[in-house]
């Protein structure tokens, strides 16, 4: 187990001792021989006043050897300072991921490049283009940087403003130590696959808390327990200096603030989405950790947890021309991974373009675009310009990262009705509620359009559940041994049998002790768990006109009843036709893949399911009784009339 002291005073002091070294490179001046730049061996932040001078010079017959920068902080220390990327001023075409001209504060120009292009003909041509402008080339006109850093600059995720703020931090020992502390907090989350980092400040208490969302669970690592409130406030103030697209120049605990921070851990780029809530006890800052430009693994939908009947629907949607595939789920439900997998399956004979905010996965054979929009919907000019160009780009398939407001709703209406294949995500609580979400006042898509044949191709809702470790999972019946006098777990299992026809012997439970394959010393809450799996439900409007009529009417209850009526297979069958995501989870519990106790917190309790079925059965009996009543009365009247005629001696 980790033995770090829980005292943040010791942590901050250690950060100062560890990161107080000067970087190992020699400052350059005009006429000096360029040297390779190197940061300290730790990937944390290092305060330093060292600078590299890059004075402009006249064109050289033989270009100076390239210099090398391996981090954003080394770039922030350059003198003259970085001003902006010049990607829009130079036509570099498909080389955008390899080369990027940049301008410094003195007006000189250098070309950032990846290692393999440092001595290429392409960079020589760009240097000739710079001279023809005419623009002065910096003496160190070629700067080799990591590919992730180059992409962040080219996409303007790193700007002159953010680097100026960063330089101020690096030159201030106190701020630098706080930045090192923030880096350590973020790095822990990255290295333990956390989806979110939570810093909850309690202003009236001496200590506050840091939590992470790991594997869908809200946990506190031992090393970050009992953190000093005053120090955490300083950490947040320094971290906010790197914010982009934020409301407010400084961190203000009294208001809600949002924005983005570009951060590097272990030479990989991450985007931190900042959202601070001004709670009564103090600010609560949530940072969503997004791994920028992660390679998309081509393992297919089965590796995510989709079942054969569901994969068949996705394959059918990918083959058909025109219409929209809409993937829904709550925050942290794996939508981005699934939609990126879907796009990677599009045949290479089709042109694929994406509009994302930001690009999270590198999708093979796709032309990906990061469209920076503030969280309040700003940045519409760039978004509109991209859309106008895309419609003239002869593309076949388009991904819009999320439909969340009127602007993206208008784009959906335009593109979905144009015959293009559209893929997108949204936030909704089920596949049945996707049309209601799209037609809501927040988005404003016409129901008439949504109900038009060919517009909605496939509606998918998914969420994630913990997968039991196959090496140490326990029979569910083992819970009976420690059951209380009421026999809670015995009755729990019997309810599952009544509701779903599950064999109790097939059920499995998490082993809280874990094993060598799954035990996590620092996070005992995750012992016994081996990853997460998708549970999903799907509706295919293109094959069922009744679905379209119910969408037009806005009849969500009718749509649910119609969807459920298609189920013919038992709940223990992998056939997911007409089954909800909860029933998909029940199937996975019936084969021992998930613990049934993890299903209820994500959906509803099994007792609630039993009550719903009881109410439905009662309503069904009432409906039958009402339907029979007129027939019975009619028959009685007819019988009475017949009896009267017979009594009167007449023929019936």
ZAMARGU-4260 file (C-alpha; in steps of 0.2 Angstrom, whole numbers, plus 5000, padded with zeros to 4 digits):
<rodrens>
0) 5000/5000/5000 | 5006/5018/4997 | 5013/5026/5012 | 5013/5044/5007 | 5009/5056/5021
5) 4991/5063/5020 | 4998/5080/5025 | 4997/5092/5010 | 5011/5103/5019 | 5023/5089/5017
10) 5017/5085/4999 | 5019/5103/4994 | 5037/5104/5002 | 5042/5088/4993 | 5035/5096/4977
15) 5046/5111/4979 | 5062/5100/4983 | 5058/5088/4968 | 5054/5101/4955 | 5065/5116/4960
20) 5079/5110/4948 | 5083/5120/4933 | 5080/5112/4916 | 5095/5104/4908 | 5097/5115/4892
25) 5108/5129/4887 | 5100/5146/4883 | 5103/5151/4865 | 5107/5168/4858 | 5110/5175/4841
30) 5124/5166/4833 | 5125/5152/4846 | 5125/5134/4841 | 5108/5127/4844 | 5107/5113/4857
35) 5094/5100/4861 | 5082/5105/4874 | 5077/5093/4888 | 5066/5095/4902 | 5070/5087/4919
40) 5067/5068/4920 | 5051/5071/4930 | 5036/5076/4919 | 5030/5088/4932 | 5032/5107/4931
45) 5049/5115/4934 | 5051/5133/4939 | 5065/5141/4929 | 5071/5158/4922 | 5081/5150/4908
50) 5076/5156/4891 | 5080/5153/4873 | 5083/5168/4862 | 5077/5166/4844 | 5081/5182/4835
55) 5076/5184/4817 | 5090/5183/4804 | 5092/5185/4786 | 5089/5169/4775 | 5103/5156/4778
60) 5111/5146/4764 | 5112/5131/4775 | 5098/5131/4788 | 5103/5130/4806 | 5101/5112/4814
65) 5084/5110/4822 | 5082/5112/4840 | 5071/5101/4851 | 5057/5105/4863 | 5049/5091/4872
70) 5035/5100/4882 | 5023/5114/4883 | 5034/5122/4897 | 5049/5122/4887 | 5039/5131/4873
75) 5033/5144/4886 | 5051/5148/4891 | 5056/5153/4873 | 5062/5171/4871 | 5055/5180/4861
80) 5039/5172/4867 | 5027/5162/4856 | 5013/5172/4849 | 5002/5162/4838 | 5000/5148/4825
85) 5000/5153/4807 | 4991/5137/4800 | 4978/5148/4792 | 4991/5159/4783 | 5000/5145/4774
90) 4993/5131/4764 | 5001/5115/4771 | 4986/5104/4766 | 4988/5086/4773 | 5004/5090/4782
95) 4994/5099/4796 | 4999/5084/4808 | 5017/5086/4803 | 5022/5104/4801 | 5015/5121/4808
100) 5022/5138/4805 | 5022/5149/4821 | 5025/5167/4825 | 5035/5174/4839 | 5032/5191/4848
105) 5046/5199/4838 | 5037/5195/4822 | 5050/5181/4817 | 5043/5164/4810 | 5048/5146/4814
110) 5041/5130/4809 | 5036/5117/4822 | 5039/5099/4815 | 5039/5081/4820 | 5056/5073/4820
115) 5054/5064/4803 | 5050/5080/4794 | 5064/5091/4802 | 5075/5089/4786 | 5062/5086/4773
120) 5059/5095/4757 | 5042/5101/4764 | 5049/5111/4777 | 5061/5119/4765 | 5047/5124/4754
125) 5038/5132/4769 | 5054/5142/4773 | 5054/5148/4755 | 5036/5153/4757 | 5040/5163/4773
130) 5054/5172/4764 | 5043/5177/4749 | 5030/5185/4761 | 5042/5193/4766 | 5043/5187/4784
135) 5059/5185/4794 | 5064/5168/4799 | 5070/5165/4817 | 5088/5159/4818 | 5082/5143/4825
140) 5069/5141/4812 | 5066/5123/4814 | 5059/5116/4831 | 5056/5098/4833 | 5041/5095/4845
145) 5031/5079/4850 | 5016/5075/4839 | 5004/5079/4853 | 5011/5096/4856 | 5011/5100/4838
150) 4993/5095/4836 | 4988/5106/4851 | 4996/5121/4844 | 4990/5118/4826 | 4972/5117/4833
155) 4975/5132/4844 | 4972/5122/4860 | 4988/5130/4865 | 4989/5149/4862 | 5000/5164/4866
160) 4989/5169/4880 | 4990/5152/4889 | 5009/5151/4887 | 5011/5169/4894 | 5001/5163/4909
165) 5011/5148/4910 | 5027/5158/4909 | 5022/5168/4924 | 5019/5152/4934 | 5036/5145/4929
170) 5045/5161/4935 | 5036/5161/4952 | 5043/5148/4964 | 5027/5147/4975 | 5015/5146/4959
175) 5027/5134/4952 | 5025/5122/4967 | 5006/5124/4966 | 5007/5119/4948 | 5017/5104/4952
180) 5004/5099/4965 | 4990/5101/4952 | 5000/5091/4940 | 5003/5077/4953 | 4984/5077/4956
185) 4980/5075/4938 | 4993/5063/4934 | 4986/5051/4947 | 4969/5051/4939 | 4977/5048/4922
190) 4988/5034/4927 | 4973/5025/4936 | 4961/5028/4921 | 4950/5040/4930 | 4936/5048/4920
195) 4934/5063/4931 | 4943/5072/4945 | 4933/5081/4959 | 4941/5094/4970 | 4928/5098/4984
200) 4932/5113/4994 | 4925/5116/5012 | 4929/5134/5016 | 4923/5133/5034 | 4934/5118/5038
205) 4953/5116/5038 | 4953/5101/5026 | 4945/5097/5010 | 4944/5082/4999 | 4950/5076/4982
210) 4940/5062/4974 | 4941/5053/4957 | 4928/5043/4946 | 4937/5027/4942 | 4927/5012/4935
215) 4911/5022/4938 | 4914/5023/4956 | 4917/5039/4966 | 4933/5036/4976 | 4946/5044/4987
220) 4964/5038/4986 | 4973/5037/5003 | 4987/5049/4997 | 4974/5063/4994 | 4964/5062/5010
225) 4964/5076/5022 | 4970/5090/5011 | 4972/5107/5017 | 4959/5119/5011 | 4970/5134/5010
230) 4983/5125/4999 | 4969/5117/4988 | 4962/5135/4985 | 4980/5140/4979 | 4981/5125/4968
235) 4965/5129/4959 | 4969/5148/4957 | 4986/5143/4949 | 4977/5129/4938 | 4964/5142/4932
240) 4978/5153/4925 | 4979/5140/4910 | 4961/5140/4907 | 4954/5142/4889 | 4937/5148/4885
245) 4933/5152/4903 | 4921/5165/4910 | 4932/5176/4921 | 4951/5180/4921 | 4954/5172/4938
250) 4947/5158/4948 | 4932/5164/4958 | 4924/5152/4971 | 4908/5163/4972 | 4902/5159/4954
255) 4900/5145/4942 | 4915/5144/4930 | 4918/5133/4915 | 4933/5131/4903 | 4946/5119/4896
260) 4964/5116/4901 | 4977/5107/4890 | 4988/5096/4901 | 5002/5084/4897 | 5006/5068/4907
265) 5019/5056/4902 | 5022/5065/4886 | 5003/5063/4881 | 4991/5077/4879 | 4975/5078/4889
270) 4960/5090/4889 | 4953/5094/4906 | 4935/5101/4905 | 4933/5112/4920 | 4916/5115/4928
275) 4916/5123/4945 | 4900/5124/4956 | 4898/5137/4969 | 4890/5126/4983 | 4885/5133/5000
280) 4901/5125/5008 | 4913/5131/4995 | 4917/5128/4977 | 4917/5110/4969 | 4927/5109/4954
285) 4925/5094/4942 | 4938/5090/4929 | 4933/5078/4915 | 4949/5070/4909 | 4949/5068/4890
290) 4964/5059/4882 | 4967/5068/4866 | 4971/5059/4850 | 4970/5041/4858 | 4972/5028/4844
295) 4955/5020/4840 | 4957/5001/4844 | 4948/4991/4830 | 4942/4977/4841 | 4924/4979/4836
300) 4908/4981/4846 | 4909/4964/4854 | 4924/4970/4864 | 4914/4984/4871 | 4900/4972/4877
305) 4887/4973/4863 | 4878/4957/4859 | 4876/4948/4842 | 4858/4954/4839 | 4863/4972/4843
310) 4879/4971/4832 | 4867/4965/4818 | 4857/4981/4819 | 4873/4992/4819 | 4880/4983/4804
315) 4863/4986/4795 | 4863/5004/4799 | 4881/5006/4793 | 4877/4998/4776 | 4862/5009/4772
320) 4863/5026/4764 | 4857/5042/4772 | 4849/5045/4789 | 4855/5047/4807 | 4862/5036/4820
325) 4859/5044/4837 | 4868/5037/4852 | 4862/5042/4869 | 4868/5040/4887 | 4872/5049/4903
330) 4888/5057/4907 | 4902/5044/4907 | 4893/5030/4898 | 4906/5027/4885 | 4897/5036/4871
335) 4912/5043/4863 | 4921/5026/4863 | 4906/5018/4854 | 4903/5032/4841 | 4922/5032/4837
340) 4921/5013/4835 | 4906/5015/4824 | 4915/5027/4813 | 4931/5016/4812 | 4919/5003/4804
345) 4914/5013/4790 | 4921/5006/4773 | 4936/5015/4767 | 4928/5018/4750 | 4917/5032/4759
350) 4923/5049/4764 | 4922/5052/4783 | 4923/5069/4791 | 4920/5073/4809 | 4916/5089/4819
355) 4921/5086/4837 | 4924/5096/4853 | 4938/5090/4855 | 4944/5076/4845 | 4946/5062/4858
360) 4951/5047/4847 | 4961/5046/4831 | 4949/5037/4818 | 4957/5028/4804 | 4952/5035/4787
365) 4943/5050/4794 | 4946/5069/4791 | 4944/5075/4809 | 4941/5093/4815 | 4941/5100/4832
370) 4928/5114/4833 | 4932/5124/4849 | 4915/5130/4856 | 4913/5138/4874 | 4901/5128/4885
375) 4888/5142/4884 | 4887/5139/4865 | 4899/5152/4859 | 4911/5149/4844 | 4896/5148/4832
380) 4906/5157/4818 | 4919/5143/4816 | 4906/5129/4818 | 4895/5137/4804 | 4910/5140/4793
385) 4915/5121/4795 | 4897/5116/4791 | 4896/5126/4775 | 4912/5119/4769 | 4908/5101/4773
390) 4892/5102/4763 | 4903/5105/4748 | 4916/5092/4752 | 4908/5077/4744 | 4908/5068/4760
395) 4898/5052/4763 | 4898/5051/4782 | 4898/5064/4795 | 4901/5064/4814 | 4894/5078/4825
400) 4901/5075/4842 | 4885/5080/4852 | 4868/5087/4848 | 4865/5099/4863 | 4858/5116/4858
405) 4849/5125/4844 | 4865/5127/4834 | 4869/5109/4833 | 4850/5105/4831 | 4849/5115/4815
410) 4865/5107/4809 | 4856/5090/4812 | 4840/5095/4802 | 4851/5102/4788 | 4862/5087/4786
415) 4850/5072/4791 | 4838/5078/4777 | 4851/5080/4764 | 4854/5062/4761 | 4871/5061/4771
420) 4875/5047/4784 | 4875/5057/4800 | 4882/5050/4817 | 4880/5059/4833 | 4877/5058/4852
425) 4865/5066/4864 | 4860/5065/4883 | 4845/5055/4886 | 4839/5042/4898 | 4833/5029/4886
430) 4832/5025/4867 | 4813/5029/4868 | 4817/5046/4875 | 4829/5051/4861 | 4816/5059/4850
435) 4809/5069/4864 | 4826/5075/4868 | 4830/5081/4850 | 4812/5089/4849 | 4814/5098/4866
440) 4815/5117/4868 | 4834/5116/4871 | 4837/5108/4854 | 4822/5112/4843 | 4822/5098/4830
445) 4805/5097/4821 | 4795/5081/4826 | 4788/5081/4808 | 4806/5079/4802 | 4811/5066/4815
450) 4795/5056/4810 | 4800/5057/4791 | 4805/5039/4784 | 4824/5038/4782 | 4829/5052/4794
455) 4831/5042/4810 | 4840/5026/4805 | 4845/5019/4822 | 4842/5025/4840 | 4854/5018/4853
460) 4855/5020/4872 | 4869/5013/4882 | 4877/5013/4899 | 4892/5004/4908 | 4892/4991/4921
465) 4907/4984/4931 | 4912/4967/4924 | 4916/4954/4937 | 4934/4947/4938 | 4932/4929/4930
470) 4946/4923/4942 | 4938/4926/4959 | 4920/4930/4957 | 4909/4921/4969 | 4893/4911/4968
475) 4879/4923/4973 | 4873/4910/4985 | 4888/4913/4995 | 4879/4929/5001 | 4866/4918/5009
480) 4879/4912/5022 | 4881/4929/5030 | 4863/4933/5028 | 4853/4942/5042 | 4839/4934/5051
485) 4826/4941/5037 | 4836/4931/5024 | 4838/4947/5013 | 4849/4940/5000 | 4839/4924/4998
490) 4823/4934/4995 | 4833/4945/4983 | 4838/4930/4973 | 4820/4923/4973 | 4813/4939/4966
495) 4825/4938/4952 | 4819/4921/4948 | 4801/4927/4948 | 4804/4942/4937 | 4816/4935/4925
500) 4817/4916/4926 | 4835/4916/4931 | 4844/4901/4938 | 4851/4906/4955 | 4866/4894/4953
505) 4871/4904/4937 | 4872/4921/4947 | 4889/4928/4953 | 4894/4941/4965 | 4909/4952/4967
510) 4923/4946/4978 | 4928/4961/4989 | 4945/4953/4993 | 4949/4952/4975 | 4964/4942/4968
515) 4981/4944/4960 | 4972/4948/4943 | 4961/4962/4950 | 4966/4968/4967 | 4969/4986/4968
520) 4978/4990/4985 | 4975/5009/4983 | 4957/5007/4979 | 4949/4992/4988 | 4932/4997/4981
525) 4938/4991/4964 | 4944/4974/4970 | 4935/4960/4961 | 4931/4970/4946 | 4939/4968/4929
530) 4934/4983/4918 | 4917/4988/4912 | 4904/4982/4899 | 4891/4990/4888 | 4873/4986/4891
535) 4861/4994/4878 | 4844/4995/4870 | 4841/4999/4852 | 4826/5005/4841 | 4826/5004/4822
540) 4813/5017/4816 | 4817/5014/4797 | 4809/4996/4799 | 4793/5001/4808 | 4781/5014/4803
545) 4772/5013/4819 | 4787/5020/4828 | 4787/5035/4816 | 4769/5038/4820 | 4772/5038/4838
550) 4787/5049/4837 | 4776/5062/4827 | 4763/5061/4841 | 4776/5063/4855 | 4768/5047/4863
555) 4783/5041/4873 | 4772/5029/4883 | 4765/5022/4867 | 4782/5020/4860 | 4788/5011/4875
560) 4774/4999/4875 | 4776/4996/4856 | 4795/4993/4858 | 4792/4980/4873 | 4779/4971/4863
565) 4793/4965/4851 | 4801/4954/4864 | 4799/4935/4860 | 4814/4928/4868 | 4816/4924/4887
570) 4826/4936/4898 | 4840/4923/4899 | 4842/4923/4880 | 4856/4934/4871 | 4842/4940/4859
575) 4840/4958/4863 | 4825/4962/4852 | 4812/4972/4862 | 4822/4972/4878 | 4828/4987/4888
580) 4845/4991/4893 | 4841/4985/4911 | 4835/4968/4903 | 4851/4967/4894 | 4860/4969/4910
585) 4849/4956/4918 | 4855/4944/4904 | 4873/4948/4908 | 4870/4944/4926 | 4861/4928/4921
590) 4878/4922/4913 | 4889/4928/4928 | 4896/4943/4919 | 4890/4956/4931 | 4884/4957/4949
595) 4865/4959/4949 | 4868/4971/4964 | 4876/4983/4952 | 4861/4984/4940 | 4849/4993/4952
600) 4859/5009/4955 | 4861/5011/4937 | 4842/5009/4933 | 4829/5005/4946 | 4827/4992/4960
605) 4820/4975/4956 | 4806/4979/4969 | 4801/4993/4958 | 4800/4982/4942 | 4789/4970/4952
610) 4777/4984/4957 | 4777/4990/4939 | 4772/4973/4933 | 4759/4972/4946 | 4751/4988/4941
615) 4752/4983/4922 | 4743/4967/4926 | 4730/4976/4936 | 4727/4988/4922 | 4726/4974/4909
620) 4713/4965/4920 | 4703/4981/4921 | 4704/4984/4902 | 4697/4966/4899 | 4683/4969/4911
625) 4678/4985/4903 | 4679/4978/4886 | 4668/4963/4891 | 4655/4974/4900 | 4645/4980/4884
630) 4645/4963/4876 | 4638/4955/4892 | 4624/4969/4893 | 4620/4967/4875 | 4619/4948/4877
635) 4607/4950/4892 | 4596/4962/4883 | 4595/4950/4868 | 4591/4935/4879 | 4577/4945/4887
640) 4570/4950/4871 | 4570/4932/4864 | 4562/4926/4880 | 4548/4939/4878 | 4545/4934/4860
645) 4544/4916/4865 | 4532/4920/4879 | 4521/4930/4867 | 4521/4915/4855 | 4531/4924/4841
650) 4545/4918/4831 | 4563/4924/4834
</rodrens>
